[in-house]
């Protein structure tokens, strides 16, 4: 690795994660504060269902499983699970479950892209950013599936531990120079960089509706709605609907 490659590697895996994190959080807050009317998923369900029903369900089920799988798998310290599962077995579980969810998500996303490109009504009402973010997600999913054969070629769990250590250092602001990622194969590195870039683009795309999806949990704990009559200062009982035949 020459001087330029070393500098680029250090930037991408030491500084770039924090740039993406700041833009992701502050950009989402700024968009919610300034452009709430653009805070939506721009659903095209009213124009055409059909493929959307299968594609959307498969995509969302797959992507949610992958997101929480990556989140828990990468950020859970090794000492938490080492007493009941080895790194090798954990990697095998991740490959199997992640591979199934990845293929389901890939098929669903491919259907959504096909619908948005080849359906004239959907294509005419789509923004360029809608298709762009779908293609970026499709490339990211493809890279994730490409890493599966690489992971199967070393089943000792060592690469998983390297990736977990890097992610946990980033999350706890102890990233260092990320030298442990240097020996990894290129699909892992490109997958990491593109994943961080998706967070960078998040506030400027329709992906912001993900925040609203997580926020719906708080709907279950909302305060009781209080309804008051619009007819004020009237005797008790006079704000009720008048019965037929009653005198005025």
C-alpha positions as a printed Julia matrix, in Angstrom:
248×3 Matrix{Float64}:
   0.0     0.0     0.0
   1.53    3.3    -1.14
   1.23    6.65    0.63
  -1.94    7.72   -1.24
  -3.71    4.41   -0.64
  -2.73    4.56    3.03
  -4.11    8.09    3.34
  -7.33    7.16    1.51
  -7.81    4.07    3.69
  -7.29    6.1     6.87
  -9.73    8.76    5.71
 -12.46    6.32    4.63
 -12.38    4.2     7.76
 -11.35    6.75   10.4
 -12.78   10.17    9.44
 -15.49    9.37    6.89
 -17.7     7.44    9.37
 -18.03   10.54   11.54
 -18.71   12.82    8.57
 -21.55   10.5     7.54
 -22.83   10.29   11.11
 -22.95   14.08   11.57
 -24.66   14.68    8.21
 -27.1    11.84    8.92
 -28.21   13.25   12.28
 -28.0    17.0    11.66
 -29.32   16.74    8.11
 -32.36   14.73    9.27
 -33.06   17.25   12.02
 -32.7    20.2     9.62
 -34.99   18.65    7.03
 -37.64   17.87    9.62
 -37.43   21.42   10.94
 -37.41   23.24    7.58
 -39.11   20.97    5.02
 -41.7    18.83    6.77
 -43.88   18.71    3.65
 -41.1    16.74    1.9
 -40.86   14.27    4.8
 -42.65   11.36    3.14
 -42.09    8.14    1.24
 -43.79    9.41   -1.95
 -45.79    6.23   -2.26
 -47.09    5.36   -5.74
 -49.52    2.7    -4.52
 -52.55    4.65   -5.79
 -51.15    4.6    -9.33
 -50.47    0.87   -9.53
 -50.36   -1.98   -7.02
 -49.59   -5.43   -8.46
 -45.79   -5.73   -8.38
 -45.61   -3.16   -5.58
 -47.34   -5.47   -3.12
 -44.8    -8.26   -3.55
 -41.77   -6.05   -4.08
 -42.42   -3.7    -1.17
 -43.2    -6.46    1.34
 -40.15   -8.54    0.39
 -37.89   -5.5     0.39
 -39.02   -4.14    3.75
 -38.96   -7.5     5.52
 -35.49   -8.23    4.17
 -34.0    -4.8     4.78
 -35.29   -4.6     8.37
 -33.83   -8.01    9.17
 -30.5    -7.02    7.59
 -30.39   -3.67    9.39
 -31.0    -5.07   12.86
 -28.82   -8.09   12.1
 -25.9    -5.86   11.17
 -26.58   -3.54   14.11
 -26.65   -6.31   16.72
 -23.99   -8.46   15.07
 -21.41   -5.7    14.66
 -22.0    -3.76   17.88
 -22.37   -6.66   20.33
 -19.03   -7.15   22.14
 -17.43  -10.57   21.81
 -17.49  -11.2    25.57
 -21.29  -11.02   25.61
 -21.77  -14.18   23.55
 -18.45  -16.04   23.82
 -19.75  -18.25   26.66
 -22.49  -19.86   24.55
 -21.47  -19.41   20.87
 -18.1   -19.36   19.16
 -17.14  -16.71   16.58
 -17.14  -19.41   13.9
 -20.69  -20.51   14.74
 -21.85  -16.92   14.97
 -20.41  -16.24   11.53
 -22.19  -19.31   10.13
 -25.5   -18.1    11.59
 -24.88  -14.64   10.13
 -24.07  -16.07    6.69
 -27.16  -18.29    6.65
 -29.69  -15.83    8.05
 -28.17  -12.82    6.32
 -27.95  -14.67    3.02
 -31.63  -15.64    3.1
 -32.73  -12.12    4.1
 -30.38  -10.64    1.53
 -31.83  -12.69   -1.33
 -35.4   -11.87   -0.26
 -34.55   -8.18   -0.09
 -32.69   -8.36   -3.42
 -35.68   -9.87   -5.22
 -38.06   -7.32   -3.68
 -35.82   -4.37   -4.55
 -35.32   -5.65   -8.09
 -39.11   -5.76   -8.51
 -39.41   -2.18   -7.23
 -36.72   -0.95   -9.65
 -38.33   -2.83  -12.55
 -41.69   -1.27  -11.7
 -40.26    2.25  -11.47
 -38.32    1.96  -14.74
 -40.7     0.03  -17.01
 -44.13    1.2   -15.8
 -44.86    4.43  -17.75
 -47.19    5.9   -15.1
 -44.72    5.29  -12.28
 -41.75    6.48  -14.3
 -43.4     9.8   -15.18
 -44.27   10.55  -11.55
 -40.9     9.5   -10.11
 -38.1    11.83   -9.09
 -34.59   11.06  -10.27
 -33.51   10.74   -6.64
 -36.13    8.0    -6.1
 -34.56    5.77   -8.72
 -31.02    6.76   -7.71
 -31.45    5.69   -4.08
 -33.05    2.4    -5.16
 -30.09    1.65   -7.45
 -27.61    2.53   -4.68
 -29.41    0.16   -2.32
 -29.43   -2.52   -5.04
 -25.65   -2.18   -5.52
 -25.15   -2.33   -1.75
 -27.22   -5.51   -1.52
 -25.28   -7.03   -4.41
 -21.98   -6.26   -2.67
 -23.31   -7.82    0.52
 -24.22  -11.01   -1.36
 -20.79  -11.03   -3.04
 -19.14  -11.13    0.4
 -20.85  -14.45    1.21
 -18.39  -16.66   -0.75
 -15.49  -14.75    0.81
 -16.93  -15.38    4.27
 -17.39  -19.07    3.52
 -13.74  -19.34    2.54
 -12.64  -18.59    6.12
 -15.07  -20.02    8.63
 -13.07  -19.29   11.77
 -14.9   -16.0    12.36
 -11.71  -13.89   12.28
 -12.99  -11.42    9.69
 -16.24  -10.99   11.6
 -14.24  -10.12   14.72
 -12.17   -7.58   12.77
 -15.29   -5.91   11.38
 -16.98   -5.92   14.8
 -13.92   -4.41   16.45
 -13.79   -1.62   13.87
 -17.54   -0.87   14.15
 -17.43   -0.82   17.96
 -14.4     1.49   17.92
 -16.22    3.88   15.6
 -19.33    3.78   17.75
 -17.35    4.49   20.94
 -15.06    7.11   19.31
 -11.95    4.91   19.52
 -11.52    4.35   15.8
  -7.71    4.81   15.61
  -6.19    4.21   12.17
  -8.39    1.23   11.18
  -5.29   -0.78   10.25
  -7.1    -4.05   10.97
  -9.24   -3.59    7.83
  -6.28   -3.42    5.45
  -6.0    -7.19    4.78
  -9.73   -7.58    4.02
 -10.93   -8.39    0.51
 -12.22   -5.51   -1.61
 -15.96   -6.42   -1.41
 -15.92   -5.89    2.36
 -14.3    -2.47    2.06
 -16.55   -1.24   -0.75
 -19.58   -2.58    1.12
 -18.56   -0.61    4.22
 -17.9     2.62    2.31
 -21.15    2.46    0.35
 -23.06    1.63    3.54
 -21.69    4.76    5.2
 -22.49    6.77    2.05
 -26.13    5.69    2.28
 -26.28    7.28    5.73
 -24.68   10.39    4.21
 -27.4    10.58    1.54
 -30.19    9.64    3.94
 -31.42   13.18    4.84
 -31.58   14.2     1.17
 -33.7    11.31   -0.06
 -37.03    9.61    0.58
 -35.26    7.41    3.12
 -36.12    9.94    5.83
 -39.49    8.22    6.19
 -37.6     5.48    8.05
 -37.52    7.82   11.07
 -41.32    7.99   10.99
 -41.47    4.2    10.87
 -39.5     3.91   14.1
 -41.49    6.78   15.63
 -44.77    4.89   15.21
 -43.85    2.85   18.28
 -44.56    5.94   20.4
 -48.11    6.0    19.0
 -48.9     3.12   21.35
 -48.02    5.31   24.34
 -49.68    8.54   23.19
 -51.73   10.51   25.76
 -55.5    10.14   25.72
 -57.19   12.48   23.29
 -59.38   15.17   24.9
 -62.39   16.32   22.87
 -64.22   19.51   23.8
 -67.42   20.9    22.38
 -67.22   23.88   20.05
 -70.43   25.28   21.65
 -69.19   27.17   24.7
 -71.11   28.84   27.56
 -74.32   26.86   27.11
 -76.36   25.16   29.89
 -75.54   21.56   30.71
 -77.13   19.14   28.27
 -77.8    21.79   25.61
 -74.68   20.83   23.67
 -76.26   17.48   22.76
 -78.02   16.86   19.41
 -81.68   17.93   19.5
 -84.18   15.07   19.52
 -86.81   14.94   16.74
 -90.0    16.78   17.77
 -88.42   18.6    20.68
 -89.36   22.27   21.17
 -86.84   24.98   20.44
